[in-house]
Amino acid sequence: MRVKTFSVRLELNSTLNDFLIWVDAKYREWGDELVVTSGSEHTARHSFTSLHYAGCAVDVRIWNEAEHGRAQVPSPEDQLEALKIEAATY
């Protein structure tokens, strides 16, 4: 798992952190890596009551990696469906 830029902060709730590690492992099975684009940094543009500031939410990059030369990576829709199914047993 990596962050988009050095300014992204990942001071996360332990449950969210564990879940993101699991999601990253799935991405790695697909030949990719989870990219967090926004975390708990106070410079982000989220609502005043956003869970980002409490370390309970993140934004991640998701696009069709097949268009970027990694054809083995499922489409965003298929990634989401696979994660939903497996997360149900997490």
Steps between C-alpha positions, in 0.01 A plus 500: 500500500628844420380855524452729201728773637709564809226728638249214542486394865387158614430532870224243485262313722652153552205321337522717188877455492465120518235506228718712269787257548265221393379700196861573403572128511215443255635771270842333514342169395374692195850635431431850629524701821235690697554877476349720772431849364365657819511400864497689827695807388340828600589665170250286306168640392242302692196615693556623854345180640683263263617169642832558321612729783427229757707244308187304408487568123735512203474563128666250269591506134301259292499489123520241231867403516457296181498832318839573655674181387400260777238283335493244783346758736118476515288799405404737786153348507637145519751608767220647710286189462790269593583713803136506614474123480827436684449780753178334610714226652777732627 
